[in-house]
């Protein structure tokens, strides 16, 4: 079992009011009501959005790695999959 916050994560862009007119950031949120903040990432351009979406997909990617390893325990990439899973314990 992983120690990360469970469930789907979502990337959401927001302007954080900071007294300087606001700072544009991506927030990675979890929970059915998206009330759990995982992290905040600076930026607003296409690359920043892609990075935020990649971070938000981490729980699903980890689940896919686990599922792949169950069906291919001795496959070509099984050692790499085990290493990823071990990092998330």
C-alpha positions as CSV (number, residue, x, y, z in Angstrom):
1,X,0.0,0.0,0.0
2,X,1.3,3.4,-0.9
3,X,1.5,6.3,1.5
4,X,0.4,8.9,-1.0
5,X,-3.0,10.5,-0.9
6,X,-5.4,8.0,-2.5
7,X,-7.9,8.7,-5.3
8,X,-7.8,10.6,-8.4
9,X,-5.7,13.7,-8.6
10,X,-6.6,16.7,-10.7
11,X,-4.6,19.7,-12.1
12,X,-6.4,23.0,-11.8
13,X,-5.1,26.4,-12.7
14,X,-5.8,29.2,-10.3
15,X,-4.7,32.7,-9.7
16,X,-3.4,33.0,-6.1
17,X,-4.0,36.5,-4.7
18,X,-0.6,37.7,-3.3
19,X,-1.0,41.4,-3.0
20,X,0.8,41.9,-6.4
21,X,-2.2,41.3,-8.6
22,X,-2.1,37.5,-8.3
23,X,0.2,34.7,-9.1
24,X,-0.8,32.1,-11.7
25,X,-0.2,28.5,-10.5
26,X,-1.3,25.0,-11.0
27,X,-2.7,23.2,-8.0
28,X,-2.8,19.4,-7.8
29,X,-5.9,18.5,-5.9
30,X,-7.4,15.2,-4.6
31,X,-10.6,14.1,-3.1
32,X,-14.1,13.8,-4.6
33,X,-14.6,17.5,-3.9
34,X,-11.0,18.4,-4.7
35,X,-10.5,19.7,-1.2
36,X,-7.1,18.1,-0.6
37,X,-4.2,20.0,-2.0
38,X,-1.3,17.8,-3.0
39,X,1.1,20.5,-4.3
40,X,1.3,23.8,-6.1
41,X,3.3,24.3,-9.2
42,X,4.3,27.7,-10.6
43,X,3.5,28.7,-14.1
44,X,0.8,29.0,-16.6
45,X,2.0,28.1,-20.1
46,X,1.5,24.9,-22.1
47,X,4.6,23.2,-20.7
48,X,3.5,24.1,-17.1
49,X,0.1,22.7,-17.8
50,X,1.6,19.4,-19.2
51,X,3.8,19.1,-16.2
52,X,0.8,19.6,-13.8
53,X,-1.2,17.0,-15.7
54,X,1.7,14.5,-15.5
55,X,2.0,15.0,-11.8
56,X,-1.8,14.6,-11.4
57,X,-1.7,11.3,-13.3
58,X,0.8,9.8,-10.9
59,X,-1.7,7.6,-8.9
60,X,-3.2,6.2,-12.1
61,X,0.3,5.5,-13.5
62,X,1.4,3.8,-10.4
63,X,-1.8,1.6,-10.5
64,X,-1.0,0.7,-14.1
65,X,2.6,-0.3,-13.2
66,X,1.3,-2.5,-10.4
67,X,-1.3,-4.1,-12.7
68,X,1.3,-4.7,-15.4
69,X,3.6,-6.3,-12.9
70,X,0.9,-8.7,-11.7
71,X,0.2,-9.9,-15.3
72,X,3.9,-9.9,-16.3
73,X,6.0,-10.7,-13.2
74,X,9.0,-11.8,-15.2
75,X,8.6,-9.5,-18.2
76,X,11.2,-7.4,-19.8
77,X,10.5,-4.4,-17.5
78,X,9.5,-6.2,-14.3
79,X,12.6,-5.0,-12.4
80,X,12.0,-1.3,-13.4
81,X,8.3,-1.7,-12.3
82,X,9.4,-3.2,-8.9
83,X,11.7,-0.2,-8.4
84,X,8.9,2.3,-9.1
85,X,6.6,0.4,-6.7
86,X,9.4,0.3,-4.1
87,X,9.9,4.1,-4.3
88,X,6.2,4.5,-3.4
89,X,6.0,2.4,-0.3
